[in-house]
Amino acid sequence: MSFLNLRKTKKESPAPAKKLVTSEMSAKKIVMAGVAASAAKGKGSFNPEVLRRPHITEKASASSERGAYVFKVSKTANKREIAQAVSHFYKVTPLKIRTVNIPPKRIIAKGRPGVRPGGKKAYVYLKPGQKIELV
């Protein structure tokens, strides 16, 4: 059954000739890549999706009177990103940030088992004179 040629073979194309690169050119590319990466991670740049929403509960509202505010944040957010986002959106400078990973919880809803998703919370502590209006 070879006349049907069911197995099609790929024709290999010859590999393109490699260009010789001098050490000066490669060093220049490495330096330029480093400059671009550092500019992207500059002080003014931040990810706006870090803060999800404020976490408003009785405990959180009681702690906000003492200068600690609670936010739901992205699972991959770190403390620096959270501080940059809070200072950008609310125009305050956080003194300290504590993060808490919330584990997923098993629940039974309408007789069927399910999972309530976890997440991450951030406690943002501000200077005594600063406030955030959440509502």
N, CA, C and O atoms as a printed pandas DataFrame, in Angstrom:
     atom_number atom_name residue_name chain_id  residue_number  x_coord  y_coord  z_coord
0              1         N          MET        A               1    0.816   -1.186    0.000
1              2        CA          MET        A               1    0.000    0.000    0.000
2              3         C          MET        A               1    0.860    1.249    0.000
3              4         O          MET        A               1    0.424    2.302    0.467
4              5         N          SER        A               2    2.032    1.150   -0.500
5              6        CA          SER        A               2    2.907    2.320   -0.474
6              7         C          SER        A               2    2.529    3.336   -1.533
7              8         O          SER        A               2    2.997    4.474   -1.495
8              9         N          PHE        A               3    1.662    2.929   -2.507
9             10        CA          PHE        A               3    1.321    3.885   -3.556
10            11         C          PHE        A               3    0.380    4.985   -3.042
11            12         O          PHE        A               3    0.249    6.027   -3.685
12            13         N          LEU        A               4   -0.286    4.764   -1.877
13            14        CA          LEU        A               4   -1.133    5.802   -1.317
14            15         C          LEU        A               4   -0.332    6.848   -0.535
15            16         O          LEU        A               4   -0.808    7.958   -0.300
16            17         N          ASN        A               5    0.858    6.488   -0.147
17            18        CA          ASN        A               5    1.758    7.370    0.586
18            19         C          ASN        A               5    1.070    7.960    1.826
19            20         O          ASN        A               5    0.977    9.177    1.988
20            21         N          LEU        A               6    0.596    7.063    2.688
21            22        CA          LEU        A               6   -0.096    7.503    3.884
22            23         C          LEU        A               6    0.829    8.205    4.861
23            24         O          LEU        A               6    0.405    9.114    5.575
24            25         N          ARG        A               7    2.049    7.803    4.898
25            26        CA          ARG        A               7    3.013    8.458    5.775
26            27         C          ARG        A               7    3.738    9.539    4.988
27            28         O          ARG        A               7    4.555    9.256    4.112
28            29         N          LYS        A               8    3.434   10.735    5.309
29            30        CA          LYS        A               8    4.094   11.820    4.599
30            31         C          LYS        A               8    5.355   12.180    5.361
31            32         O          LYS        A               8    5.335   12.359    6.578
32            33         N          THR        A               9    6.401   12.279    4.658
33            34        CA          THR        A               9    7.675   12.609    5.288
34            35         C          THR        A               9    7.934   14.097    5.154
35            36         O          THR        A               9    7.600   14.711    4.141
36            37         N          LYS        A              10    8.532   14.668    6.188
37            38        CA          LYS        A              10    8.870   16.077    6.153
38            39         C          LYS        A              10   10.220   16.233    5.464
39            40         O          LYS        A              10   11.162   15.476    5.698
40            41         N          LYS        A              11   10.271   17.221    4.627
41            42        CA          LYS        A              11   11.542   17.525    4.002
42            43         C          LYS        A              11   12.288   18.467    4.928
43            44         O          LYS        A              11   11.790   19.533    5.289
44            45         N          GLU        A              12   13.456   18.066    5.295
45            46        CA          GLU        A              12   14.236   18.886    6.210
46            47         C          GLU        A              12   14.897   20.018    5.442
47            48         O          GLU        A              12   15.549   19.805    4.420
48            49         N          SER        A              13   14.714   21.211    5.953
49            50        CA          SER        A              13   15.364   22.356    5.327
50            51         C          SER        A              13   16.743   22.525    5.952
51            52         O          SER        A              13   16.932   22.235    7.134
52            53         N          PRO        A              14   17.681   22.979    5.184
53            54        CA          PRO        A              14   19.021   23.151    5.755
54            55         C          PRO        A              14   19.003   24.255    6.808
55            56         O          PRO        A              14   18.322   25.268    6.647
56            57         N          ALA        A              15   19.748   24.053    7.873
57            58        CA          ALA        A              15   19.801   25.025    8.960
58            59         C          ALA        A              15   20.471   26.302    8.478
59            60         O          ALA        A              15   21.454   26.246    7.739
60            61         N          PRO        A              16   19.944   27.465    8.892
61            62        CA          PRO        A              16   20.566   28.712    8.462
62            63         C          PRO        A              16   21.952   28.862    9.078
63            64         O          PRO        A              16   22.219   28.392   10.184
64            65         N          ALA        A              17   22.801   29.516    8.347
65            66        CA          ALA        A              17   24.172   29.696    8.823
66            67         C          ALA        A              17   24.161   30.619   10.032
67            68         O          ALA        A              17   23.467   31.635   10.034
68            69         N          LYS        A              18   24.923   30.270   11.055
69            70        CA          LYS        A              18   24.968   31.073   12.265
70            71         C          LYS        A              18   25.901   32.255   12.062
71            72         O          LYS        A              18   26.941   32.167   11.410
72            73         N          LYS        A              19   25.480   33.354   12.647
73            74        CA          LYS        A              19   26.224   34.583   12.538
74            75         C          LYS        A              19   27.247   34.643   13.671
75            76         O          LYS        A              19   26.922   34.316   14.812
76            77         N          LEU        A              20   28.424   35.039   13.385
77            78        CA          LEU        A              20   29.436   35.192   14.416
78            79         C          LEU        A              20   29.189   36.502   15.158
79            80         O          LEU        A              20   29.020   37.557   14.547
80            81         N          VAL        A              21   29.173   36.412   16.478
81            82        CA          VAL        A              21   28.910   37.589   17.300
82            83         C          VAL        A              21   30.153   37.875   18.118
83            84         O          VAL        A              21   30.722   36.983   18.746
84            85         N          THR        A              22   30.556   39.107   18.100
85            86        CA          THR        A              22   31.732   39.470   18.884
86            87         C          THR        A              22   31.331   39.631   20.341
87            88         O          THR        A              22   30.151   39.791   20.653
88            89         N          SER        A              23   32.295   39.590   21.213
89            90        CA          SER        A              23   32.012   39.699   22.639
90            91         C          SER        A              23   31.493   41.084   22.995
91            92         O          SER        A              23   30.727   41.225   23.948
92            93         N          GLU        A              24   31.895   42.110   22.249
93            94        CA          GLU        A              24   31.402   43.457   22.529
94            95         C          GLU        A              24   29.906   43.547   22.258
95            96         O          GLU        A              24   29.167   44.153   23.033
96            97         N          MET        A              25   29.462   42.945   21.162
97            98        CA          MET        A              25   28.048   43.007   20.812
98            99         C          MET        A              25   27.205   42.255   21.838
99           100         O          MET        A              25   26.145   42.733   22.241
100          101         N          SER        A              26   27.673   41.079   22.261
101          102        CA          SER        A              26   26.895   40.308   23.234
102          103         C          SER        A              26   26.876   41.010   24.588
103          104         O          SER        A              26   25.856   40.984   25.276
104          105         N          ALA        A              27   27.971   41.629   24.980
105          106        CA          ALA        A              27   28.008   42.355   26.245
106          107         C          ALA        A              27   27.062   43.547   26.198
107          108         O          ALA        A              27   26.399   43.857   27.187
108          109         N          LYS        A              28   26.999   44.223   25.031
109          110        CA          LYS        A              28   26.120   45.372   24.892
110          111         C          LYS        A              28   24.655   44.939   24.998
111          112         O          LYS        A              28   23.844   45.632   25.612
112          113         N          LYS        A              29   24.316   43.788   24.396
113          114        CA          LYS        A              29   22.944   43.291   24.476
114          115         C          LYS        A              29   22.573   42.932   25.906
115          116         O          LYS        A              29   21.455   43.203   26.342
116          117         N          ILE        A              30   23.497   42.326   26.638
117          118        CA          ILE        A              30   23.232   41.940   28.019
118          119         C          ILE        A              30   23.006   43.175   28.880
119          120         O          ILE        A              30   22.106   43.193   29.720
120          121         N          VAL        A              31   23.817   44.203   28.676
121          122        CA          VAL        A              31   23.665   45.433   29.452
122          123         C          VAL        A              31   22.342   46.104   29.138
123          124         O          VAL        A              31   21.659   46.574   30.047
124          125         N          MET        A              32   21.967   46.156   27.868
125          126        CA          MET        A              32   20.706   46.792   27.485
126          127         C          MET        A              32   19.511   46.016   28.042
127          128         O          MET        A              32   18.511   46.619   28.430
128          129         N          ALA        A              33   19.607   44.695   28.082
129          130        CA          ALA        A              33   18.521   43.889   28.641
130          131         C          ALA        A              33   18.387   44.157   30.138
131          132         O          ALA        A              33   17.273   44.223   30.658
132          133         N          GLY        A              34   19.509   44.310   30.831
133          134        CA          GLY        A              34   19.481   44.613   32.255
134          135         C          GLY        A              34   18.883   45.974   32.539
135          136         O          GLY        A              34   18.151   46.137   33.515
136          137         N          VAL        A              35   19.185   46.958   31.699
137          138        CA          VAL        A              35   18.641   48.303   31.871
138          139         C          VAL        A              35   17.136   48.287   31.661
139          140         O          VAL        A              35   16.395   48.919   32.414
140          141         N          ALA        A              36   16.680   47.568   30.642
141          142        CA          ALA        A              36   15.237   47.491   30.375
142          143         C          ALA        A              36   14.513   46.793   31.522
143          144         O          ALA        A              36   13.419   47.210   31.903
144          145         N          ALA        A              37   15.101   45.745   32.074
145          146        CA          ALA        A              37   14.466   45.025   33.173
146          147         C          ALA        A              37   14.409   45.889   34.427
147          148         O          ALA        A              37   13.409   45.865   35.145
148          149         N          SER        A              38   15.463   46.649   34.700
149          150        CA          SER        A              38   15.457   47.490   35.889
150          151         C          SER        A              38   14.487   48.653   35.732
151          152         O          SER        A              38   13.894   49.102   36.713
152          153         N          ALA        A              39   14.318   49.148   34.502
153          154        CA          ALA        A              39   13.357   50.228   34.276
154          155         C          ALA        A              39   11.934   49.717   34.453
155          156         O          ALA        A              39   11.068   50.441   34.944
156          157         N          ALA        A              40   11.689   48.466   34.054
157          158        CA          ALA        A              40   10.355   47.899   34.206
158          159         C          ALA        A              40   10.030   47.675   35.677
159          160         O          ALA        A              40    8.864   47.778   36.056
160          161         N          LYS        A              41   11.009   47.376   36.514
161          162        CA          LYS        A              41   10.786   47.136   37.929
162          163         C          LYS        A              41   11.083   48.380   38.754
163          164         O          LYS        A              41   11.407   48.277   39.938
164          165         N          GLY        A              42   10.978   49.543   38.146
165          166        CA          GLY        A              42   11.286   50.785   38.841
166          167         C          GLY        A              42   10.333   51.060   39.981
167          168         O          GLY        A              42    9.377   50.316   40.203
168          169         N          LYS        A              43   10.598   52.132   40.700
169          170        CA          LYS        A              43    9.816   52.449   41.881
170          171         C          LYS        A              43    8.382   52.825   41.549
171          172         O          LYS        A              43    7.475   52.554   42.336
172          173         N          GLY        A              44    8.162   53.450   40.389
173          174        CA          GLY        A              44    6.837   53.910   40.041
174          175         C          GLY        A              44    5.953   52.836   39.434
175          176         O          GLY        A              44    4.737   53.022   39.384
176          177         N          SER        A              45    6.499   51.730   38.975
177          178        CA          SER        A              45    5.686   50.718   38.316
178          179         C          SER        A              45    5.042   49.796   39.357
179          180         O          SER        A              45    5.662   49.451   40.363
180          181         N          PHE        A              46    3.799   49.405   39.101
181          182        CA          PHE        A              46    3.111   48.497   40.009
182          183         C          PHE        A              46    2.054   47.741   39.222
183          184         O          PHE        A              46    1.685   48.138   38.117
184          185         N          ASN        A              47    1.580   46.672   39.787
185          186        CA          ASN        A              47    0.543   45.858   39.179
186          187         C          ASN        A              47   -0.793   46.265   39.790
187          188         O          ASN        A              47   -0.981   46.090   40.994
188          189         N          PRO        A              48   -1.741   46.809   38.993
189          190        CA          PRO        A              48   -3.002   47.265   39.579
190          191         C          PRO        A              48   -3.913   46.138   40.040
191          192         O          PRO        A              48   -4.883   46.397   40.751
192          193         N          GLU        A              49   -3.633   44.896   39.658
193          194        CA          GLU        A              49   -4.486   43.781   40.041
194          195         C          GLU        A              49   -4.051   43.134   41.355
195          196         O          GLU        A              49   -4.558   42.073   41.719
196          197         N          VAL        A              50   -3.112   43.768   42.070
197          198        CA          VAL        A              50   -2.641   43.210   43.331
198          199         C          VAL        A              50   -3.731   43.308   44.383
199          200         O          VAL        A              50   -4.038   42.320   45.051
200          201         N          LEU        A              51   -4.322   44.496   44.540
201          202        CA          LEU        A              51   -5.405   44.669   45.516
202          203         C          LEU        A              51   -6.720   44.235   44.894
203          204         O          LEU        A              51   -7.144   44.795   43.883
204          205         N          ARG        A              52   -7.363   43.254   45.483
205          206        CA          ARG        A              52   -8.647   42.796   44.956
206          207         C          ARG        A              52   -9.773   43.679   45.482
207          208         O          ARG        A              52  -10.509   44.289   44.707
208          209         N          ARG        A              53   -9.903   43.742   46.824
209          210        CA          ARG        A              53  -10.951   44.560   47.444
210          211         C          ARG        A              53  -10.627   44.666   48.936
211          212         O          ARG        A              53   -9.863   43.858   49.465
212          213         N          PRO        A              54  -11.211   45.667   49.617
213          214        CA          PRO        A              54  -11.032   45.717   51.067
214          215         C          PRO        A              54  -11.839   44.605   51.740
215          216         O          PRO        A              54  -12.940   44.274   51.301
216          217         N          HIS        A              55  -11.301   44.053   52.773
217          218        CA          HIS        A              55  -11.959   42.977   53.528
218          219         C          HIS        A              55  -12.688   43.638   54.691
219          220         O          HIS        A              55  -12.066   44.015   55.684
220          221         N          ILE        A              56  -13.996   43.778   54.569
221          222        CA          ILE        A              56  -14.767   44.528   55.552
222          223         C          ILE        A              56  -15.539   43.556   56.444
223          224         O          ILE        A              56  -16.504   42.921   56.020
224          225         N          THR        A              57  -15.083   43.464   57.686
225          226        CA          THR        A              57  -15.756   42.678   58.716
226          227         C          THR        A              57  -15.751   43.510   59.994
227          228         O          THR        A              57  -15.191   44.606   60.022
228          229         N          GLU        A              58  -16.370   42.993   61.047
229          230        CA          GLU        A              58  -16.358   43.721   62.320
230          231         C          GLU        A              58  -14.942   43.830   62.864
231          232         O          GLU        A              58  -14.537   44.880   63.363
232          233         N          LYS        A              59  -14.207   42.759   62.765
233          234        CA          LYS        A              59  -12.840   42.765   63.267
234          235         C          LYS        A              59  -11.969   43.728   62.461
235          236         O          LYS        A              59  -11.138   44.442   63.023
236          237         N          ALA        A              60  -12.166   43.743   61.149
237          238        CA          ALA        A              60  -11.371   44.625   60.296
238          239         C          ALA        A              60  -11.722   46.087   60.540
239          240         O          ALA        A              60  -10.839   46.944   60.523
240          241         N          SER        A              61  -13.006   46.383   60.767
241          242        CA          SER        A              61  -13.384   47.769   61.023
242          243         C          SER        A              61  -12.883   48.233   62.391
243          244         O          SER        A              61  -12.552   49.406   62.561
244          245         N          ALA        A              62  -12.825   47.337   63.353
245          246        CA          ALA        A              62  -12.271   47.691   64.661
246          247         C          ALA        A              62  -10.771   47.949   64.560
247          248         O          ALA        A              62  -10.248   48.850   65.216
248          249         N          SER        A              63  -10.082   47.164   63.743
249          250        CA          SER        A              63   -8.633   47.370   63.592
250          251         C          SER        A              63   -8.323   48.600   62.747
251          252         O          SER        A              63   -7.241   49.173   62.873
252          253         N          SER        A              64   -9.255   49.016   61.886
253          254        CA          SER        A              64   -9.010   50.208   61.076
254          255         C          SER        A              64   -9.006   51.473   61.936
255          256         O          SER        A              64   -8.384   52.468   61.565
256          257         N          GLU        A              65   -9.689   51.445   63.075
257          258        CA          GLU        A              65   -9.635   52.573   63.995
258          259         C          GLU        A              65   -8.255   52.725   64.613
259          260         O          GLU        A              65   -7.869   53.823   65.013
260          261         N          ARG        A              66   -7.515   51.638   64.692
261          262        CA          ARG        A              66   -6.168   51.675   65.240
262          263         C          ARG        A              66   -5.100   51.841   64.157
263          264         O          ARG        A              66   -3.906   51.823   64.457
264          265         N          GLY        A              67   -5.531   52.006   62.881
265          266        CA          GLY        A              67   -4.572   52.274   61.811
266          267         C          GLY        A              67   -4.149   51.052   61.023
267          268         O          GLY        A              67   -3.171   51.123   60.278
268          269         N          ALA        A              68   -4.853   49.922   61.160
269          270        CA          ALA        A              68   -4.543   48.714   60.398
270          271         C          ALA        A              68   -5.728   48.398   59.494
271          272         O          ALA        A              68   -6.851   48.240   59.974
272          273         N          TYR        A              69   -5.486   48.306   58.199
273          274        CA          TYR        A              69   -6.547   48.056   57.223
274          275         C          TYR        A              69   -6.316   46.696   56.579
275          276         O          TYR        A              69   -5.175   46.290   56.357
276          277         N          VAL        A              70   -7.413   45.990   56.281
277          278        CA          VAL        A              70   -7.323   44.632   55.754
278          279         C          VAL        A              70   -7.820   44.627   54.308
279          280         O          VAL        A              70   -8.874   45.184   53.999
280          281         N          PHE        A              71   -7.046   43.990   53.430
281          282        CA          PHE        A              71   -7.389   43.891   52.014
282          283         C          PHE        A              71   -7.286   42.448   51.564
283          284         O          PHE        A              71   -6.423   41.706   52.034
284          285         N          LYS        A              72   -8.172   42.044   50.644
285          286        CA          LYS        A              72   -7.989   40.793   49.915
286          287         C          LYS        A              72   -7.023   41.108   48.786
287          288         O          LYS        A              72   -7.218   42.082   48.059
288          289         N          VAL        A              73   -5.990   40.304   48.631
289          290        CA          VAL        A              73   -4.975   40.572   47.614
290          291         C          VAL        A              73   -4.787   39.338   46.740
291          292         O          VAL        A              73   -5.300   38.259   47.039
292          293         N          SER        A              74   -4.052   39.519   45.673
293          294        CA          SER        A              74   -3.755   38.428   44.759
294          295         C          SER        A              74   -2.924   37.367   45.472
295          296         O          SER        A              74   -2.136   37.678   46.365
296          297         N          LYS        A              75   -3.106   36.125   45.072
297          298        CA          LYS        A              75   -2.399   35.003   45.709
298          299         C          LYS        A              75   -0.888   35.105   45.512
299          300         O          LYS        A              75   -0.117   34.628   46.344
300          301         N          THR        A              76   -0.463   35.733   44.401
301          302        CA          THR        A              76    0.967   35.808   44.094
302          303         C          THR        A              76    1.591   37.129   44.518
303          304         O          THR        A              76    2.775   37.352   44.263
304          305         N          ALA        A              77    0.826   38.016   45.160
305          306        CA          ALA        A              77    1.344   39.330   45.520
306          307         C          ALA        A              77    2.332   39.232   46.676
307          308         O          ALA        A              77    2.156   38.433   47.596
308          309         N          ASN        A              78    3.374   40.058   46.614
309          310        CA          ASN        A              78    4.299   40.142   47.733
310          311         C          ASN        A              78    4.118   41.478   48.440
311          312         O          ASN        A              78    3.314   42.303   48.007
312          313         N          LYS        A              79    4.857   41.699   49.523
313          314        CA          LYS        A              79    4.630   42.868   50.356
314          315         C          LYS        A              79    4.994   44.165   49.641
315          316         O          LYS        A              79    4.328   45.182   49.832
316          317         N          ARG        A              80    6.027   44.143   48.832
317          318        CA          ARG        A              80    6.416   45.355   48.106
318          319         C          ARG        A              80    5.345   45.763   47.109
319          320         O          ARG        A              80    5.014   46.944   47.004
320          321         N          GLU        A              81    4.796   44.795   46.373
321          322        CA          GLU        A              81    3.747   45.107   45.413
322          323         C          GLU        A              81    2.500   45.641   46.113
323          324         O          GLU        A              81    1.851   46.559   45.611
324          325         N          ILE        A              82    2.167   45.074   47.261
325          326        CA          ILE        A              82    1.011   45.534   48.012
326          327         C          ILE        A              82    1.234   46.967   48.488
327          328         O          ILE        A              82    0.329   47.797   48.395
328          329         N          ALA        A              83    2.421   47.264   48.991
329          330        CA          ALA        A              83    2.730   48.619   49.464
330          331         C          ALA        A              83    2.649   49.627   48.326
331          332         O          ALA        A              83    2.125   50.725   48.512
332          333         N          GLN        A              84    3.164   49.267   47.140
333          334        CA          GLN        A              84    3.102   50.175   46.000
334          335         C          GLN        A              84    1.659   50.422   45.571
335          336         O          GLN        A              84    1.298   51.554   45.248
336          337         N          ALA        A              85    0.835   49.387   45.562
337          338        CA          ALA        A              85   -0.556   49.537   45.148
338          339         C          ALA        A              85   -1.345   50.384   46.145
339          340         O          ALA        A              85   -2.147   51.225   45.738
340          341         N          VAL        A              86   -1.128   50.172   47.445
341          342        CA          VAL        A              86   -1.838   50.952   48.465
342          343         C          VAL        A              86   -1.430   52.414   48.383
343          344         O          VAL        A              86   -2.284   53.298   48.458
344          345         N          SER        A              87   -0.136   52.681   48.230
345          346        CA          SER        A              87    0.308   54.071   48.157
346          347         C          SER        A              87   -0.187   54.745   46.884
347          348         O          SER        A              87   -0.440   55.949   46.888
348          349         N          HIS        A              88   -0.330   53.993   45.797
349          350        CA          HIS        A              88   -0.810   54.584   44.555
350          351         C          HIS        A              88   -2.305   54.884   44.605
351          352         O          HIS        A              88   -2.721   55.977   44.222
352          353         N          PHE        A              89   -3.121   53.936   45.069
353          354        CA          PHE        A              89   -4.566   54.103   45.053
354          355         C          PHE        A              89   -5.079   55.007   46.166
355          356         O          PHE        A              89   -6.005   55.787   45.944
356          357         N          TYR        A              90   -4.492   54.918   47.366
357          358        CA          TYR        A              90   -5.025   55.638   48.510
358          359         C          TYR        A              90   -4.155   56.817   48.939
359          360         O          TYR        A              90   -4.525   57.534   49.870
360          361         N          LYS        A              91   -3.026   57.038   48.299
361          362        CA          LYS        A              91   -2.135   58.176   48.574
362          363         C          LYS        A              91   -1.690   58.220   50.038
363          364         O          LYS        A              91   -1.673   59.284   50.658
364          365         N          VAL        A              92   -1.331   57.060   50.582
365          366        CA          VAL        A              92   -0.798   56.962   51.940
366          367         C          VAL        A              92    0.476   56.129   51.880
367          368         O          VAL        A              92    0.718   55.422   50.901
368          369         N          THR        A              93    1.287   56.217   52.926
369          370        CA          THR        A              93    2.510   55.413   52.978
370          371         C          THR        A              93    2.377   54.361   54.079
371          372         O          THR        A              93    2.281   54.710   55.255
372          373         N          PRO        A              94    2.370   53.085   53.710
373          374        CA          PRO        A              94    2.257   52.044   54.727
374          375         C          PRO        A              94    3.563   51.874   55.505
375          376         O          PRO        A              94    4.652   51.905   54.930
376          377         N          LEU        A              95    3.433   51.696   56.815
377          378        CA          LEU        A              95    4.603   51.434   57.657
378          379         C          LEU        A              95    4.999   49.968   57.622
379          380         O          LEU        A              95    6.178   49.627   57.536
380          381         N          LYS        A              96    3.986   49.106   57.691
381          382        CA          LYS        A              96    4.242   47.676   57.822
382          383         C          LYS        A              96    3.112   46.928   57.145
383          384         O          LYS        A              96    1.968   47.383   57.140
384          385         N          ILE        A              97    3.438   45.778   56.573
385          386        CA          ILE        A              97    2.429   44.938   55.922
386          387         C          ILE        A              97    2.613   43.509   56.408
387          388         O          ILE        A              97    3.720   42.970   56.394
388          389         N          ARG        A              98    1.523   42.911   56.832
389          390        CA          ARG        A              98    1.524   41.501   57.212
390          391         C          ARG        A              98    0.600   40.766   56.254
391          392         O          ARG        A              98   -0.493   41.248   55.956
392          393         N          THR        A              99    1.022   39.613   55.771
393          394        CA          THR        A              99    0.190   38.838   54.855
394          395         C          THR        A              99   -0.196   37.512   55.503
395          396         O          THR        A              99    0.556   36.946   56.296
396          397         N          VAL        A             100   -1.387   37.031   55.145
397          398        CA          VAL        A             100   -1.907   35.775   55.677
398          399         C          VAL        A             100   -2.467   34.970   54.515
399          400         O          VAL        A             100   -3.305   35.463   53.761
400          401         N          ASN        A             101   -2.007   33.735   54.370
401          402        CA          ASN        A             101   -2.575   32.838   53.363
402          403         C          ASN        A             101   -3.785   32.142   53.964
403          404         O          ASN        A             101   -3.699   31.536   55.032
404          405         N          ILE        A             102   -4.917   32.233   53.267
405          406        CA          ILE        A             102   -6.147   31.609   53.727
406          407         C          ILE        A             102   -6.299   30.269   53.010
407          408         O          ILE        A             102   -6.370   30.247   51.781
408          409         N          PRO        A             103   -6.351   29.155   53.735
409          410        CA          PRO        A             103   -6.475   27.856   53.065
410          411         C          PRO        A             103   -7.894   27.624   52.549
411          412         O          PRO        A             103   -8.846   28.174   53.103
412          413         N          PRO        A             104   -8.051   26.820   51.497
413          414        CA          PRO        A             104   -9.400   26.475   51.037
414          415         C          PRO        A             104  -10.105   25.600   52.076
415          416         O          PRO        A             104   -9.466   24.809   52.771
416          417         N          LYS        A             105  -11.421   25.751   52.172
417          418        CA          LYS        A             105  -12.181   25.013   53.187
418          419         C          LYS        A             105  -13.213   24.120   52.515
419          420         O          LYS        A             105  -13.835   24.510   51.527
420          421         N          ARG        A             106  -13.393   22.916   53.057
421          422        CA          ARG        A             106  -14.401   21.983   52.545
422          423         C          ARG        A             106  -15.753   22.345   53.144
423          424         O          ARG        A             106  -15.871   22.568   54.349
424          425         N          ILE        A             107  -16.783   22.401   52.283
425          426        CA          ILE        A             107  -18.126   22.739   52.735
426          427         C          ILE        A             107  -19.124   21.757   52.135
427          428         O          ILE        A             107  -18.805   21.035   51.191
428          429         N          ILE        A             108  -20.322   21.735   52.684
429          430        CA          ILE        A             108  -21.421   20.955   52.117
430          431         C          ILE        A             108  -22.547   21.936   51.837
431          432         O          ILE        A             108  -23.087   22.549   52.759
432          433         N          ALA        A             109  -22.902   22.086   50.569
433          434        CA          ALA        A             109  -23.960   23.004   50.174
434          435         C          ALA        A             109  -25.039   22.218   49.442
435          436         O          ALA        A             109  -24.759   21.554   48.444
436          437         N          LYS        A             110  -26.273   22.292   49.937
437          438        CA          LYS        A             110  -27.402   21.579   49.353
438          439         C          LYS        A             110  -27.147   20.078   49.274
439          440         O          LYS        A             110  -27.555   19.419   48.317
440          441         N          GLY        A             111  -26.476   19.549   50.278
441          442        CA          GLY        A             111  -26.215   18.125   50.351
442          443         C          GLY        A             111  -25.045   17.652   49.499
443          444         O          GLY        A             111  -24.760   16.455   49.460
444          445         N          ARG        A             112  -24.377   18.550   48.831
445          446        CA          ARG        A             112  -23.256   18.150   47.979
446          447         C          ARG        A             112  -21.966   18.757   48.500
447          448         O          ARG        A             112  -21.937   19.918   48.906
448          449         N          PRO        A             113  -20.908   17.972   48.487
449          450        CA          PRO        A             113  -19.638   18.513   48.974
450          451         C          PRO        A             113  -19.042   19.504   47.971
451          452         O          PRO        A             113  -19.212   19.371   46.759
452          453         N          GLY        A             114  -18.361   20.468   48.497
453          454        CA          GLY        A             114  -17.713   21.469   47.663
454          455         C          GLY        A             114  -16.521   22.048   48.395
455          456         O          GLY        A             114  -16.175   21.622   49.496
456          457         N          VAL        A             115  -15.899   23.033   47.755
457          458        CA          VAL        A             115  -14.725   23.667   48.336
458          459         C          VAL        A             115  -14.888   25.182   48.235
459          460         O          VAL        A             115  -15.134   25.719   47.154
460          461         N          ARG        A             116  -14.750   25.858   49.361
461          462        CA          ARG        A             116  -14.720   27.313   49.357
462          463         C          ARG        A             116  -13.269   27.714   49.084
463          464         O          ARG        A             116  -12.367   27.298   49.811
464          465         N          PRO        A             117  -13.037   28.511   48.051
465          466        CA          PRO        A             117  -11.642   28.800   47.682
466          467         C          PRO        A             117  -10.935   29.621   48.756
467          468         O          PRO        A             117  -11.552   30.410   49.472
468          469         N          GLY        A             118   -9.658   29.418   48.844
469          470        CA          GLY        A             118   -8.842   30.181   49.785
470          471         C          GLY        A             118   -8.456   31.513   49.180
471          472         O          GLY        A             118   -9.153   32.026   48.305
472          473         N          GLY        A             119   -7.368   32.069   49.629
473          474        CA          GLY        A             119   -6.907   33.343   49.106
474          475         C          GLY        A             119   -5.781   33.895   49.948
475          476         O          GLY        A             119   -5.049   33.157   50.609
476          477         N          LYS        A             120   -5.658   35.203   49.911
477          478        CA          LYS        A             120   -4.604   35.860   50.667
478          479         C          LYS        A             120   -5.122   37.194   51.180
479          480         O          LYS        A             120   -5.777   37.935   50.447
480          481         N          LYS        A             121   -4.828   37.500   52.443
481          482        CA          LYS        A             121   -5.193   38.771   53.050
482          483         C          LYS        A             121   -3.923   39.532   53.381
483          484         O          LYS        A             121   -2.875   38.940   53.641
484          485         N          ALA        A             122   -4.032   40.854   53.368
485          486        CA          ALA        A             122   -2.908   41.696   53.768
486          487         C          ALA        A             122   -3.396   42.691   54.811
487          488         O          ALA        A             122   -4.399   43.375   54.610
488          489         N          TYR        A             123   -2.684   42.764   55.915
489          490        CA          TYR        A             123   -2.930   43.773   56.939
490          491         C          TYR        A             123   -1.960   44.908   56.687
491          492         O          TYR        A             123   -0.747   44.714   56.759
492          493         N          VAL        A             124   -2.481   46.099   56.389
493          494        CA          VAL        A             124   -1.656   47.259   56.062
494          495         C          VAL        A             124   -1.714   48.223   57.235
495          496         O          VAL        A             124   -2.789   48.706   57.590
496          497         N          TYR        A             125   -0.561   48.508   57.841
497          498        CA          TYR        A             125   -0.466   49.417   58.980
498          499         C          TYR        A             125    0.019   50.772   58.488
499          500         O          TYR        A             125    1.010   50.857   57.762
500          501         N          LEU        A             126   -0.684   51.834   58.885
501          502        CA          LEU        A             126   -0.360   53.191   58.456
502          503         C          LEU        A             126    0.185   54.002   59.624
503          504         O          LEU        A             126    0.120   53.589   60.782
504          505         N          LYS        A             127    0.729   55.176   59.281
505          506        CA          LYS        A             127    1.186   56.099   60.309
506          507         C          LYS        A             127   -0.016   56.594   61.121
507          508         O          LYS        A             127   -1.141   56.557   60.624
508          509         N          PRO        A             128    0.193   57.047   62.339
509          510        CA          PRO        A             128   -0.952   57.448   63.178
510          511         C          PRO        A             128   -1.827   58.554   62.593
511          512         O          PRO        A             128   -3.022   58.578   62.889
512          513         N          GLY        A             129   -1.306   59.462   61.788
513          514        CA          GLY        A             129   -2.121   60.540   61.272
514          515         C          GLY        A             129   -2.863   60.220   59.975
515          516         O          GLY        A             129   -3.719   61.000   59.560
516          517         N          GLN        A             130   -2.564   59.108   59.333
517          518        CA          GLN        A             130   -3.134   58.805   58.029
518          519         C          GLN        A             130   -4.354   57.888   58.153
519          520         O          GLN        A             130   -4.450   57.075   59.072
520          521         N          LYS        A             131   -5.298   58.044   57.188
521          522        CA          LYS        A             131   -6.502   57.221   57.156
522          523         C          LYS        A             131   -6.830   56.843   55.727
523          524         O          LYS        A             131   -6.407   57.504   54.779
524          525         N          ILE        A             132   -7.595   55.763   55.585
525          526        CA          ILE        A             132   -8.111   55.331   54.289
526          527         C          ILE        A             132   -9.630   55.294   54.400
527          528         O          ILE        A             132  -10.174   54.676   55.315
528          529         N          GLU        A             133  -10.315   55.954   53.469
529          530        CA          GLU        A             133  -11.773   55.920   53.423
530          531         C          GLU        A             133  -12.187   54.745   52.541
531          532         O          GLU        A             133  -12.007   54.797   51.324
532          533         N          LEU        A             134  -12.738   53.686   53.134
533          534        CA          LEU        A             134  -13.073   52.485   52.373
534          535         C          LEU        A             134  -14.491   52.524   51.815
535          536         O          LEU        A             134  -14.736   51.976   50.740
536          537         N          VAL        A             135  -15.422   53.153   52.509
537          538        CA          VAL        A             135  -16.811   53.151   52.042
538          539         C          VAL        A             135  -17.241   54.516   51.585
539          540         O          VAL        A             135  -18.382   54.694   51.160
